[in-house]
Amino acid sequence: EIEDAEEAEQEPEIVTVTPQADIVSLMRTLTTQELIHERLSSELAAVKNRSVRRVEWMLQGCARLLECRVGEAIDSPVFSAAGLERIQFHFYPRDTSATGTNSQPCGLYVSGPSRTSLKGMLWVGSTSRQFEHRYQRRGDTAGRGRFCLLEHQVDCSDCVTLAFDIGEVEADLPDQDGASLCLRDAR
């Protein structure tokens, strides 16, 4: 009798059988929501960083960088500045091609979003170079090779600061008709 009472008190386990189509639909919805969230977060970061006109990246341990081979790059984290997202530094402590001399200069390159133009000043330590480029496709990079000798820019803490002063941004934004609108933002 006790066993019958315990069985009567237990609630039956409810098992829901979900068709495969419902699971696929749920996964699509969740994936879409995640993509929308990531995109909105990225765009929000770009808006928040709209007024950022100087980006600095400090590299520590430059003695090790001086031992890099020609063509070896160190990439910065991806960042947002001047209302743009997905900008990144690509630093070559010994540039991308050999000069044939013992003193091998460094190179500093920048990748940016497609259909944008950037103008400004690139810095390696205290040395600066003009920068101007129109990014046509995703993955485009531009910058300055043979920038300067890295060993002359390293400070007493074995660090060097790479920087980009953004002077002008131009971005093409497609409208509903497939045409584009060019927005210019200058200091």
Backbone as CSV, one residue per row, in Angstrom:
resi,resn,N_x,N_y,N_z,CA_x,CA_y,CA_z,C_x,C_y,C_z
1,GLU,0.812,-1.185,0.000,0.000,0.000,0.000,0.861,1.256,0.000
2,ILE,1.963,1.232,0.722,2.831,2.412,0.767,3.414,2.671,-0.615
3,GLU,3.824,1.628,-1.309,4.392,1.806,-2.645,3.349,2.373,-3.597
4,ASP,2.093,1.929,-3.469,1.040,2.446,-4.329,0.781,3.917,-4.039
5,ALA,0.886,4.348,-2.783,0.669,5.743,-2.408,1.782,6.618,-2.959
6,GLU,3.033,6.115,-2.883,4.154,6.904,-3.404,4.036,7.062,-4.915
7,GLU,3.643,6.029,-5.601,3.487,6.116,-7.051,2.362,7.077,-7.415
8,ALA,1.337,7.125,-6.622,0.213,8.021,-6.892,0.614,9.468,-6.667
9,GLU,1.508,9.721,-5.677,1.930,11.093,-5.394,2.898,11.631,-6.449
10,GLN,3.678,10.782,-7.074,4.628,11.244,-8.086,3.875,11.675,-9.331
11,GLU,4.290,12.835,-9.851,3.675,13.323,-11.077,4.316,12.608,-12.257
12,PRO,3.539,12.358,-13.249,4.103,11.694,-14.422,5.096,12.621,-15.125
13,GLU,6.154,12.047,-15.678,7.165,12.819,-16.392,6.613,13.159,-17.762
14,ILE,6.693,14.432,-18.103,6.169,14.880,-19.388,7.336,14.937,-20.361
15,VAL,7.225,14.265,-21.429,8.252,14.238,-22.464,7.668,14.893,-23.694
16,THR,8.349,15.939,-24.157,7.886,16.626,-25.349,8.716,16.168,-26.524
17,VAL,8.062,15.728,-27.525,8.755,15.313,-28.744,8.641,16.471,-29.721
18,THR,9.801,17.027,-30.087,9.818,18.175,-30.984,10.257,17.725,-32.370
19,PRO,9.513,18.050,-33.360,9.924,17.684,-34.722,11.239,18.381,-35.075
20,GLN,11.999,17.770,-35.932,13.302,18.302,-36.353,13.165,19.709,-36.929
21,ALA,12.096,19.983,-37.645,11.891,21.296,-38.256,11.814,22.385,-37.195
22,ASP,11.168,22.094,-36.060,11.070,23.088,-34.990,12.436,23.377,-34.377
23,ILE,13.265,22.364,-34.250,14.613,22.556,-33.700,15.448,23.414,-34.649
24,VAL,15.363,23.131,-35.935,16.101,23.913,-36.935,15.630,25.363,-36.918
25,SER,14.328,25.544,-36.836,13.760,26.894,-36.785,14.244,27.649,-35.550
26,LEU,14.247,26.972,-34.408,14.722,27.583,-33.172,16.196,27.968,-33.286
27,MET,17.005,27.075,-33.858,18.439,27.356,-34.014,18.665,28.550,-34.944
28,ARG,17.897,28.640,-36.015,18.004,29.791,-36.923,17.662,31.084,-36.202
29,THR,16.599,31.052,-35.428,16.184,32.240,-34.689,17.261,32.677,-33.699
30,LEU,17.793,31.721,-32.958,18.836,32.051,-31.984,20.094,32.573,-32.667
31,THR,20.483,31.965,-33.772,21.658,32.413,-34.518,21.436,33.813,-35.067
32,THR,20.271,34.066,-35.617,19.944,35.389,-36.147,19.986,36.437,-35.048
33,GLN,19.415,36.118,-33.890,19.436,37.059,-32.777,20.856,37.352,-32.319
34,GLU,21.708,36.332,-32.291,23.105,36.517,-31.894,23.837,37.396,-32.903
35,LEU,23.612,37.171,-34.182,24.249,37.995,-35.215,23.790,39.451,-35.129
36,ILE,22.506,39.647,-34.906,21.971,41.004,-34.756,22.593,41.672,-33.543
37,HIS,22.708,40.934,-32.450,23.317,41.483,-31.234,24.775,41.882,-31.476
38,GLU,25.538,41.013,-32.148,26.940,41.322,-32.452,27.050,42.548,-33.344
39,ARG,26.209,42.633,-34.352,26.238,43.771,-35.281,25.889,45.063,-34.559
40,LEU,24.849,45.034,-33.739,24.467,46.230,-32.994,25.563,46.654,-32.017
41,SER,26.199,45.684,-31.368,27.296,46.001,-30.454,28.442,46.657,-31.191
42,SER,28.754,46.150,-32.363,29.833,46.702,-33.180,29.501,48.119,-33.630
43,GLU,28.275,48.326,-34.101,27.864,49.655,-34.541,27.809,50.634,-33.372
44,LEU,27.394,50.179,-32.219,27.367,51.025,-31.033,28.782,51.449,-30.645
45,ALA,29.742,50.526,-30.729,31.138,50.859,-30.442,31.645,51.917,-31.421
46,ALA,31.277,51.806,-32.690,31.695,52.792,-33.685,31.110,54.165,-33.362
47,VAL,29.841,54.192,-32.960,29.204,55.464,-32.609,29.863,56.058,-31.359
48,LYS,30.113,55.222,-30.360,30.757,55.700,-29.141,32.145,56.258,-29.426
49,ASN,32.853,55.658,-30.400,34.214,56.074,-30.715,34.274,57.062,-31.874
50,ARG,33.159,57.672,-32.214,33.112,58.628,-33.327,34.042,59.800,-33.111
51,SER,34.186,60.253,-31.887,35.034,61.413,-31.616,36.503,61.039,-31.398
52,VAL,36.825,59.751,-31.388,38.217,59.322,-31.215,38.972,59.633,-32.499
53,ARG,39.989,60.469,-32.396,40.769,60.871,-33.562,42.228,60.445,-33.470
54,ARG,42.645,59.922,-32.333,44.006,59.415,-32.194,43.934,58.049,-31.523
55,VAL,44.576,57.082,-32.159,44.639,55.726,-31.619,46.107,55.421,-31.369
56,GLU,46.428,54.965,-30.156,47.798,54.598,-29.807,47.838,53.127,-29.409
57,TRP,48.895,52.465,-29.826,49.118,51.064,-29.488,50.556,50.943,-29.002
58,MET,50.730,50.615,-27.733,52.065,50.505,-27.162,52.540,49.064,-27.231
59,LEU,53.687,48.888,-27.858,54.308,47.568,-27.940,55.437,47.491,-26.932
60,GLN,55.385,46.484,-26.098,56.422,46.282,-25.090,57.343,45.153,-25.525
61,GLY,58.544,45.137,-24.982,59.493,44.082,-25.313,60.066,44.227,-26.711
62,CYS,60.446,45.434,-27.062,60.923,45.699,-28.421,62.248,45.011,-28.741
63,ALA,63.028,44.647,-27.731,64.276,43.931,-28.000,63.977,42.637,-28.755
64,ARG,62.866,41.973,-28.402,62.469,40.758,-29.115,62.000,41.073,-30.531
65,LEU,61.342,42.224,-30.698,60.854,42.605,-32.023,61.999,42.835,-33.004
66,LEU,63.124,43.296,-32.479,64.276,43.552,-33.342,64.849,42.258,-33.916
67,GLU,64.467,41.126,-33.342,64.929,39.827,-33.819,63.988,39.214,-34.866
68,CYS,62.883,39.887,-35.169,61.920,39.369,-36.161,62.566,39.299,-37.537
69,ARG,62.034,38.400,-38.347,62.489,38.287,-39.727,61.701,39.258,-40.597
70,VAL,62.239,39.556,-41.763,61.547,40.398,-42.736,60.223,39.729,-43.095
71,GLY,59.154,40.497,-43.093,57.833,39.979,-43.455,56.994,39.478,-42.300
72,GLU,57.563,39.382,-41.090,56.785,38.960,-39.919,56.046,40.174,-39.355
73,ALA,54.751,39.994,-39.152,53.907,41.093,-38.689,53.361,40.830,-37.298
74,ILE,53.076,41.914,-36.607,52.366,41.881,-35.334,51.105,42.699,-35.557
75,ASP,49.941,42.089,-35.336,48.667,42.750,-35.574,48.063,43.233,-34.274
76,SER,47.553,44.454,-34.305,46.886,45.012,-33.136,45.513,44.379,-32.987
77,PRO,44.896,44.576,-31.834,43.477,44.201,-31.737,42.672,45.081,-32.698
78,VAL,41.545,44.592,-33.160,40.660,45.369,-34.024,40.013,46.451,-33.168
79,PHE,39.890,47.657,-33.726,39.334,48.769,-32.946,38.416,49.630,-33.797
80,SER,37.694,50.539,-33.140,36.824,51.517,-33.786,37.349,52.901,-33.483
81,ALA,37.267,53.782,-34.469,37.670,55.179,-34.285,37.035,56.015,-35.384
82,ALA,36.791,57.263,-35.107,36.261,58.221,-36.078,34.974,57.726,-36.746
83,GLY,34.166,56.969,-36.013,32.903,56.473,-36.528,33.034,55.235,-37.403
84,LEU,34.238,54.694,-37.538,34.461,53.490,-38.339,34.753,52.320,-37.422
85,GLU,34.422,51.133,-37.896,34.726,49.920,-37.133,35.654,49.040,-37.949
86,ARG,36.212,48.041,-37.303,37.093,47.053,-37.941,38.363,47.682,-38.521
87,ILE,39.016,48.548,-37.751,40.307,49.109,-38.127,41.368,48.319,-37.357
88,GLN,42.527,48.125,-37.979,43.573,47.336,-37.326,44.949,47.772,-37.825
89,PHE,45.928,47.845,-36.889,47.321,48.088,-37.246,47.984,46.761,-37.614
90,HIS,48.913,46.833,-38.562,49.761,45.703,-38.927,51.193,46.240,-38.916
91,PHE,51.953,45.835,-37.920,53.301,46.366,-37.744,54.330,45.321,-38.134
92,TYR,55.239,45.720,-38.987,56.335,44.853,-39.445,57.632,45.414,-38.886
93,PRO,58.155,44.844,-37.815,59.384,45.375,-37.210,60.555,45.432,-38.191
94,ARG,60.538,44.567,-39.203,61.591,44.550,-40.233,60.991,44.692,-41.629
95,ASP,59.866,45.379,-41.759,59.164,45.661,-43.003,58.770,44.377,-43.738
96,THR,58.267,44.534,-44.952,57.775,43.391,-45.720,58.774,42.888,-46.755
97,SER,59.758,43.712,-47.073,60.780,43.280,-48.039,62.152,43.746,-47.569
98,ALA,63.157,42.962,-47.865,64.521,43.252,-47.421,65.098,44.434,-48.202
99,THR,65.890,45.246,-47.509,66.532,46.397,-48.147,67.930,46.050,-48.639
100,GLY,68.479,44.937,-48.174,69.821,44.564,-48.580,70.906,45.176,-47.717
101,THR,70.491,45.866,-46.662,71.461,46.468,-45.742,71.279,45.857,-44.361
102,ASN,72.218,46.126,-43.479,72.116,45.630,-42.098,71.013,46.342,-41.337
103,SER,70.772,47.611,-41.654,69.730,48.385,-40.980,68.425,48.206,-41.743
104,GLN,67.535,47.443,-41.181,66.254,47.146,-41.835,65.162,47.986,-41.185
105,PRO,64.531,48.921,-41.921,63.476,49.746,-41.331,62.199,48.956,-41.081
106,CYS,61.334,49.515,-40.252,60.045,48.891,-39.946,58.986,49.390,-40.924
107,GLY,57.830,48.764,-40.888,56.696,49.184,-41.700,55.437,49.201,-40.846
108,LEU,54.585,50.174,-41.093,53.315,50.271,-40.371,52.191,50.391,-41.391
109,TYR,51.247,49.474,-41.300,50.121,49.422,-42.230,48.828,49.403,-41.430
110,VAL,47.737,49.820,-42.088,46.425,49.892,-41.453,45.412,49.238,-42.379
111,SER,44.560,48.382,-41.827,43.436,47.851,-42.598,42.171,48.516,-42.082
112,GLY,41.222,48.700,-42.983,39.988,49.382,-42.612,38.802,48.805,-43.349
113,PRO,37.615,49.297,-43.028,36.404,48.771,-43.655,36.325,49.159,-45.133
114,SER,35.662,48.328,-45.915,35.543,48.602,-47.345,34.733,49.876,-47.586
115,ARG,34.999,50.472,-48.752,34.294,51.678,-49.205,34.474,52.857,-48.275
116,THR,35.670,52.981,-47.698,35.992,54.134,-46.856,37.348,54.691,-47.260
117,SER,37.544,55.957,-46.957,38.838,56.612,-47.169,39.299,57.192,-45.843
118,LEU,40.592,57.077,-45.582,41.177,57.642,-44.370,42.363,58.522,-44.754
119,LYS,42.473,59.655,-44.096,43.627,60.528,-44.236,44.108,60.863,-42.833
120,GLY,45.401,60.922,-42.683,45.924,61.266,-41.370,47.420,61.103,-41.300
121,MET,47.905,60.877,-40.098,49.332,60.764,-39.832,49.593,59.493,-39.045
122,LEU,50.507,58.666,-39.552,50.947,57.469,-38.839,52.208,57.803,-38.066
123,TRP,52.351,57.199,-36.889,53.508,57.432,-36.030,54.120,56.107,-35.578
124,VAL,55.433,56.051,-35.594,56.196,54.997,-34.929,57.157,55.756,-34.031
125,GLY,56.894,55.719,-32.714,57.691,56.520,-31.793,57.516,57.988,-32.126
126,SER,58.616,58.687,-32.371,58.555,60.124,-32.667,58.602,60.418,-34.163
127,THR,58.611,59.388,-34.999,58.663,59.573,-36.451,57.261,59.461,-37.029
128,SER,56.900,60.405,-37.883,55.560,60.398,-38.477,55.647,60.397,-39.995
129,ARG,54.585,59.878,-40.613,54.453,59.839,-42.066,52.988,60.091,-42.415
130,GLN,52.770,60.811,-43.514,51.415,61.057,-44.005,50.780,59.740,-44.432
131,PHE,49.467,59.666,-44.289,48.712,58.474,-44.682,47.450,58.914,-45.392
132,GLU,47.169,58.278,-46.525,45.919,58.502,-47.239,45.622,57.255,-48.059
133,HIS,44.426,56.706,-47.870,44.080,55.495,-48.617,42.575,55.343,-48.725
134,ARG,42.153,54.792,-49.860,40.754,54.420,-50.090,40.667,52.899,-50.049
135,TYR,39.924,52.368,-49.098,39.738,50.925,-48.951,38.579,50.497,-49.841
136,GLN,38.873,49.681,-50.828,37.848,49.228,-51.776,37.141,47.968,-51.293
137,ARG,37.928,47.022,-50.762,37.388,45.724,-50.357,37.794,45.410,-48.925
138,ARG,37.063,44.494,-48.333,37.410,44.001,-47.008,38.788,43.348,-47.086
139,GLY,39.627,43.642,-46.119,40.966,43.063,-46.088,42.032,43.934,-46.717
140,ASP,41.642,45.039,-47.372,42.636,45.953,-47.931,43.507,46.523,-46.818
141,THR,44.792,46.643,-47.085,45.702,47.290,-46.153,46.500,48.335,-46.904
142,ALA,46.918,49.344,-46.178,47.757,50.401,-46.746,48.588,50.980,-45.616
143,GLY,49.651,51.607,-45.965,50.496,52.219,-44.948,51.827,52.603,-45.527
144,ARG,52.832,52.558,-44.688,54.160,52.987,-45.093,55.185,51.919,-44.765
145,GLY,55.853,51.450,-45.795,57.003,50.593,-45.613,58.230,51.485,-45.433
146,ARG,59.307,50.893,-45.000,60.550,51.649,-44.767,60.259,52.924,-43.979
147,PHE,59.508,52.745,-42.926,59.016,53.854,-42.106,60.155,54.544,-41.372
148,CYS,60.884,53.776,-40.575,62.023,54.283,-39.803,62.748,53.081,-39.196
149,LEU,63.872,53.325,-38.582,64.583,52.252,-37.890,63.978,52.090,-36.504
150,LEU,63.434,50.923,-36.238,62.763,50.664,-34.971,63.695,50.886,-33.791
151,GLU,64.946,50.466,-33.916,65.870,50.592,-32.779,66.085,52.044,-32.346
152,HIS,65.806,53.011,-33.239,65.934,54.431,-32.877,64.678,54.980,-32.198
153,GLN,63.604,54.218,-32.184,62.330,54.678,-31.623,61.980,54.022,-30.288
154,VAL,62.735,53.028,-29.892,62.458,52.307,-28.646,62.844,53.191,-27.464
155,ASP,61.931,53.317,-26.483,62.232,54.149,-25.311,63.017,53.354,-24.258
156,CYS,63.313,54.007,-23.141,64.126,53.374,-22.099,63.425,52.207,-21.411
157,SER,62.108,52.081,-21.591,61.340,50.961,-21.017,61.201,49.808,-22.004
158,ASP,61.956,49.843,-23.104,61.906,48.807,-24.132,60.524,48.757,-24.792
159,CYS,59.924,49.939,-25.003,58.597,50.062,-25.601,58.650,51.030,-26.785
160,VAL,57.683,50.896,-27.661,57.475,51.865,-28.736,55.968,52.062,-28.884
161,THR,55.568,53.288,-29.152,54.159,53.587,-29.343,53.890,53.800,-30.828
162,LEU,52.929,53.051,-31.341,52.448,53.230,-32.703,51.147,54.019,-32.600
163,ALA,50.964,54.977,-33.490,49.767,55.816,-33.389,49.248,56.176,-34.773
164,PHE,47.977,56.536,-34.801,47.320,57.010,-36.009,46.485,58.216,-35.632
165,ASP,46.855,59.380,-36.156,46.056,60.597,-36.001,45.161,60.696,-37.225
166,ILE,43.865,60.571,-37.021,42.912,60.566,-38.126,42.463,61.991,-38.390
167,GLY,42.730,62.461,-39.591,42.365,63.823,-39.959,41.058,63.901,-40.716
168,GLU,40.791,62.918,-41.573,39.582,62.948,-42.382,39.112,61.530,-42.657
169,VAL,37.796,61.368,-42.632,37.157,60.076,-42.909,36.111,60.301,-43.980
170,GLU,36.061,59.385,-44.921,35.045,59.410,-45.958,34.460,58.009,-46.052
171,ALA,33.142,57.921,-45.997,32.509,56.599,-46.051,31.353,56.620,-47.034
172,ASP,31.301,55.631,-47.911,30.185,55.483,-48.843,29.142,54.602,-48.189
173,LEU,27.921,55.098,-48.135,26.830,54.338,-47.530,25.765,54.100,-48.588
174,PRO,25.490,52.852,-48.920,24.471,52.594,-49.941,23.093,52.986,-49.433
175,ASP,22.322,53.630,-50.313,20.945,53.942,-49.924,20.013,52.898,-50.526
176,GLN,18.733,53.125,-50.453,17.779,52.116,-50.884,17.812,51.881,-52.393
177,ASP,18.227,52.838,-53.185,18.219,52.704,-54.642,19.509,52.110,-55.190
178,GLY,20.443,51.746,-54.349,21.700,51.189,-54.813,22.763,52.249,-55.078
179,ALA,22.391,53.510,-55.047,23.368,54.589,-55.202,24.125,54.732,-53.892
180,SER,25.134,55.591,-53.873,25.864,55.746,-52.623,25.933,57.207,-52.219
181,LEU,26.083,57.400,-50.959,26.172,58.712,-50.353,27.554,58.826,-49.726
182,CYS,28.238,59.886,-50.013,29.584,60.076,-49.466,29.509,61.050,-48.299
183,LEU,29.892,60.594,-47.138,29.894,61.434,-45.952,31.337,61.808,-45.620
184,ARG,31.581,63.071,-45.406,32.917,63.514,-45.041,32.858,64.082,-43.632
185,ASP,33.862,63.764,-42.886,33.962,64.239,-41.515,35.397,64.696,-41.315
186,ALA,35.601,65.984,-41.215,36.953,66.515,-41.041,37.028,67.254,-39.717
187,ARG,38.219,67.313,-39.192,38.438,68.049,-37.954,38.272,69.506,-38.150
